[in-house]
Amino acid sequence: MTRRLYRDDAYLLEFEAQVVARLEHEGRPAVILDRTAFYPEGGGQPWDTGAIGPARVIAVIDAEPGPLHVVDGDVPEGRVRCRVDATRREDHRQQHHGQHLLSRAFVEVARARTVAFHLGAEEVTIDLDRAVDDAAVTHAEDLANEVVARALPVATRSLSAAEAAAHGFKLPQDAGDDVRVVGAAGFDEQPCSGTHPRNTAEVGVIRVLGTERYKGGTRVRFACGRRALQRWRDQSRALAELARTLSAPELDTPAAAQRVQDRVRELERALADARGALLGHEARALASEAPATAEGRRVLCRRFDGREAAELRELALLVAAAGAVALLGGAHDGRAHLVFVQPRGSGLDVPALLKAALPHVGGRGGGRGDVAQGGGDAVSGLDAALAAASDAAGRAGA
Ligand SMILES: [Zn+2]
C-alpha cells in the first residue's frame, strides 16, 4: 500500500520513492510508488503533475494498492527523485480551500448545501441544493473573504468512522475507518482528502464570477487566489476596451451599450420601412411596364439575380397588388428561385405555370391559388424556366 504523503503535508513537493509496480494505463506506462506526494484525481480536485526521475507525470489516477502515476517516459530502477509541480499544487490548494470556505458560507447565510464541486482548468464551480438570490451570494462571498482575511489556521485531524458519525459528518460508503477532517478553526470542518493550505490567508481572495439555476438549485462559478487576480486582469482589460469602443466611462458601459442597441433597433426599423417603400415604387414601375396579352392581362416575366428568395416573393406580391401577373425568377446563393403571383381573379393556373417551369431548373416547389414558389440548383436553366412559364401563361385562355 502506498504511503500518501500529501495527506500529511500539502506543501511537500520533492521526495524520493521506489517503484513497486509497473503497469500500463490507456496505452501509456504507469507506475505505483511505495510513497507519493502526487495527489490523484478525486473529490472534485484534479491530479497533480510533475516528474518522476526523468519522466513527466501526466496523470495520477486513484487506485489500489496506490495511486497510478501515468508517465510519458521511462522511470529508472531503484530510488527515484520525484517532484510535484508547485504552481499547479498552489492553485489547487487555493481553489479547493476557497471552495470549503464558500460552501460553508452558503450554509451560514442561506442554509444552502454544496452537492457537487468541480475544479476545472478554466472554471471552478459548486452546485448548491437550493436557489439563492444575489443578496445571499454577496453575503456568502463577504463572509468567506472575512475568514480568509482573519488568517485562521487550517488543521487536519484523523477521526474514526464512529467519531466522524458522532460529529454529524456525512461520509461516503467507502470512507474506511480513518476519516481525514480538514478545517479552519471555528468556521468549518469537513471530511476531505484534498490538499489544503496551512492558513486561510493563502486563499488570497474568493470571487464569485456568476451564478445560474441548475437542477433545481444554483451553480456558483468562482475563482480564488491567483486565478481570481488573473480573472480580474482579463475583465479589466475587456472593460477598458469596451469603454473605449463605446466612448463611455467604464461603469457607464452597460447603459451606453443599451443605447447603442436601442439605436440599432431604431435604424433597423427605419431601414425596413425605407426598403418597403422602395420595393413598392419598383413594383408599381414594373407593373406599368408589363405588356398586355390578347386577353387583356398584363404579364411581367423577368429575372432578378442577386436577390434573396424572400425579397423576390415580396416584389412579386407587390407587382400583383399593382395589377400585373408577376413571373419572377432569380439566382441567389448558387440556387435558382422562382416566384409566380397573379392578381386575384386573373384566371391563370399559377401552380401549373410553376410546374411547367420547374423541370428547367431541376427544382421543386408548389403553391395554391394565386401564389406559387419554388427553386432548384440548375441556375443555367433559369431563362428557359421563365420562358416556359411565360408560354404557358400566353396559351392559357388563348
Ligand atoms: Zn475538500
Residues whose N, C-alpha, C, O or C-beta is under 5 A from the ligand:
A	BS01	ZN	C192 G194
